[in-house]
Structures are given as C-alpha cells and as structure tokens.
Amino acid sequence: MLARAVLPLAILFILSACGGSPKPKAQPPAVARGPGFSFSVPSGWSTRKTATALVARKGAALVSVATFTLQKPYKPSLFSRAAKELDGVAAKLAAQVGGKLTESKTTNVDGRKIRAYRFANSTVQTRIGFVLDGKREYQLLCQMPVGGNDRDGACALLFGSFSVAPGLR
C-alpha cells in the first residue's frame, strides 16, 4: 500500500524536475561603430575596424559594412536609376564567386529604400545591400557557410540595426 502511494509522488517529483532549471539568458547584442555608421552584432563576435570598414565575425560567419565615396551625390529621386545599376553590380559580384543571384529586392534600412541581394556558390551564401546617402555608399555584407543558417541572427541584426551617424546625413 505504501508503494502505491509513493510511486505516484515519485513520478510527480521526477516530472516536475524536468526542464525546471533556468535557461541561460541570451546576451544582448553589442553595438559596433564604424566610420560614420553603427550596427548591432551578436554578443561574442569579434570586430575589426579599418578607415573605411568594420568587420564582425564568429567562425566562418561574418557581417561587415564598407564605405565608398560616390562620384555624384545620391538623391532618393534617383532610386530607380541607381537600382538598375546596382542590379548589374550584384549580378557581377555573384558571377565573380561562381554563384548565381537568387534574390533581388527593394527593402528599407535606416528609414530609406535600398537594394538587397542574395547569392551563393558551393561554399558560401551571401546577402548584400547597398545604402546610398549623399556622396556615400554603405555596402552591407553578410556571409555564412552554405547549409549554415543565421543562428545568431547576425544578418538580421545588420540589416535591422544599421544606421548612418546623425552628423553624416
């Protein structure tokens, strides 16, 4: 009789212990600041800054922003013309790495319309976006090994948090 009463209590105790330990808290992303811009990167990623770029990486995955000076100032009214030119640039970039362009789209980053692309070859999948602002071009780049997904959310963080420094707008 005692065994019948203890067994259900033991099972209840075991079941209540399953999954009862607290999960480790995810670390908040870090803000990385480059020359005239900032974006967020997952905690634990290493960063390297140069005069014109910022690269963050973890293992074979990387995100970066590089800056370039445009010959003529960009205005939002020129978006359609710029988009056609950028479509050609993205197709050439994909071809240079032996890949094929799989996505071309207009999206918003930092409150402005941009062109963004995806392409891959046999080893690397790439997402790239071009943010144009006055005489500046910001090239947002995310690369992951093929078959690996954006586990840390680095690509989403890059495109969702990128911001031109207020004084440079």
C-alpha positions in Angstrom: 0.0 0.0 0.0 2.8 2.4 0.8 4.5 1.6 -2.5 1.3 2.6 -4.4 1.2 6.0 -2.6 4.9 6.7 -3.0 5.2 5.7 -6.7 2.8 8.5 -8.0 4.6 11.0 -5.8 8.0 9.9 -7.1 6.8 10.2 -10.7 5.3 13.6 -10.0 8.6 14.8 -8.4 10.6 13.5 -11.4 8.3 15.1 -13.9 8.4 18.5 -12.1 12.2 18.4 -12.1 12.3 18.0 -15.9 13.0 21.3 -17.6 12.9 23.1 -14.3 16.4 24.5 -14.4 16.6 28.1 -15.7 17.8 28.6 -19.2 20.9 30.8 -19.6 19.9 34.4 -20.6 20.8 35.4 -24.1 23.3 38.2 -24.1 22.1 41.4 -25.6 23.8 42.4 -28.9 26.7 44.7 -28.9 26.8 48.0 -30.9 29.7 48.2 -33.4 30.7 51.6 -34.6 32.5 52.2 -37.9 33.5 55.3 -39.8 30.2 57.2 -40.0 27.8 54.3 -39.1 26.8 51.8 -36.5 25.1 48.4 -36.3 24.5 45.7 -33.8 26.3 42.3 -33.7 25.6 39.3 -31.6 27.4 39.1 -28.3 30.7 37.2 -28.5 31.5 38.2 -32.1 35.0 39.7 -32.7 35.2 43.0 -34.6 37.9 44.7 -36.7 37.8 48.3 -37.9 39.7 50.0 -40.7 39.5 53.5 -42.0 36.6 52.5 -44.4 35.0 49.4 -43.0 34.0 47.3 -40.0 34.0 43.5 -40.0 32.5 41.3 -37.3 33.0 37.6 -37.4 32.4 34.3 -35.5 34.0 31.2 -37.0 33.3 31.2 -40.8 30.4 33.6 -40.5 30.9 37.4 -41.0 29.0 40.6 -41.3 30.5 43.9 -42.5 29.9 47.4 -43.6 32.3 49.1 -46.0 32.0 52.7 -47.1 32.7 54.2 -50.5 32.6 57.7 -51.9 30.2 58.2 -54.8 31.3 60.4 -57.8 28.0 62.3 -57.7 25.6 62.9 -54.8 22.7 60.4 -54.5 19.2 61.7 -54.0 16.2 59.5 -53.3 14.6 60.7 -56.6 17.4 58.8 -58.4 16.5 55.4 -56.8 15.1 53.7 -59.9 18.1 54.6 -61.9 20.5 53.6 -59.1 18.6 50.3 -58.6 19.2 49.2 -62.2 22.9 49.9 -61.9 23.1 48.1 -58.5 21.3 45.1 -60.0 24.1 44.8 -62.6 26.8 45.2 -59.9 25.2 42.4 -57.8 25.0 40.1 -60.7 28.7 40.6 -61.4 29.6 40.0 -57.8 27.7 36.7 -57.8 29.3 35.7 -61.1 32.8 36.5 -59.7 32.4 34.0 -56.9 30.9 31.4 -59.2 27.4 31.9 -57.8 24.0 32.8 -59.0 21.8 35.7 -57.9 18.8 34.2 -56.1 17.1 37.3 -54.8 16.9 41.0 -55.8 14.6 43.2 -53.8 13.9 46.7 -52.6 13.7 47.0 -48.8 14.1 49.6 -46.1 17.2 50.1 -43.9 17.7 53.1 -41.6 14.5 54.7 -42.9 15.5 54.6 -46.6 14.9 52.4 -49.6 17.8 50.2 -50.5 18.5 47.3 -52.9 19.4 44.0 -51.3 20.5 40.7 -52.9 21.2 37.1 -52.1 23.6 34.7 -53.9 25.5 31.6 -53.1 28.2 29.3 -54.5 29.1 25.8 -53.3 30.6 27.0 -50.0 29.3 30.5 -49.1 25.8 32.1 -49.0 25.9 35.9 -49.3 23.4 38.7 -48.5 24.4 42.1 -49.6 22.7 45.5 -49.5 23.6 49.0 -50.8 22.6 52.0 -48.7 23.1 55.3 -50.6 23.3 58.6 -48.8 24.6 61.8 -50.4 28.1 61.1 -51.6 28.4 57.9 -49.5 27.7 54.3 -50.3 27.5 51.8 -47.5 27.8 48.2 -48.5 26.2 45.8 -46.0 27.5 42.3 -46.3 26.6 39.1 -44.6 28.3 35.7 -45.4 27.6 32.3 -43.9 28.7 28.8 -44.9 26.3 27.1 -47.2 23.9 24.9 -45.1 24.5 27.0 -42.0 21.7 29.3 -41.1 21.9 32.7 -39.4 21.8 31.0 -35.9 23.0 34.2 -34.1 20.7 36.4 -36.1 23.8 38.4 -37.3 22.4 39.1 -40.8 19.0 40.2 -39.4 20.8 42.4 -36.9 23.0 44.0 -39.5 20.1 44.9 -41.8 17.7 45.8 -39.0 20.1 48.0 -36.9 22.4 49.6 -39.4 22.4 53.4 -39.0 24.2 56.3 -40.6 25.7 58.6 -38.0 23.4 61.5 -37.5 26.0 64.1 -38.4 26.7 62.5 -41.7 23.1 62.6 -43.1 
